[in-house]
Amino acid sequence: MLLWLQDFLSDRTQAVKIGTNRSSFTSVLSGVPQGSALGPLMFLLFINDIVDVLGPDLTVKLYADDIKLYIL
């Protein structure tokens, strides 16, 4: 299962399209693939763990698909 997830998350690219213009493709090294069935679950796993990594000086507020960081 770990190899399957690794394969799902590696070798991804993205481009930006505005109107009929499109940028060149570039590698995506982080984040969760959008539009997939696993996307919402993977986002929750990713975003909930970020609180533990950031440290005690930061205040973190999580809501749905958003995160706010600030120092009091």
N, C-alpha and C positions, 0 to 999 in steps of 0.2 A: 504494500500500500504506500509505503514511504517513497519508493521509486516511482510509482504512478503519480503521486503528488509533485515530486521533483520534476518529472517530465512535463506535467501540466503547467508548472510555473516557470520553466526555463525556456530560453530561445524565443522570447516574445518581442514583437516590434509594434510600433504605433506611428501614426501620422496624423496631422491636423488638416482638416478640410474646411475651408471657408468659401462658400459659393461653389464655383467650379475650380478653384485653386486648391492644390494639395501640397503639403510639405513633403520632403523626402522622409522615408521611414528611418526610425532610430530605435535602438535597443531599449527595452524596458527592463530595469534591474530591480524594481521593487513594486509593491502594491498588489492589488488583487484584480484578476481579470473581470471586467464588467461584462454583463450579458450572459454569464454562465449560471448553471444551476447551483454550483458550489460557491459562487461569488459571495452571497450574503453570509454564509456560514464562515467562510475563510476571513471575511472582513471582521466579523465578530471576534474570532480567535486572535486576529492581528491587533485590533484596536484595544481589546481588553488587557492584553499583555503590555501594551505600551506604557501604562501607568507605572508598572513595576520598574521599568527601565529608566524613566526620566529623573528620578531622584526626589528627595524630600523638599527641596527648595521651591519646586514648581507646584502650582495648584492646577489640577486637571479636571475638566468637566466634560463628560461624554453624554451625548444625546443622539440617538438614532445613528445617522451616518456622519456625525460632526464631532469635532474635538476642539476645545478651547484650552489654551495654555496661558497661564499668567503667574506672575510673582507678586505676592502681597507686600 
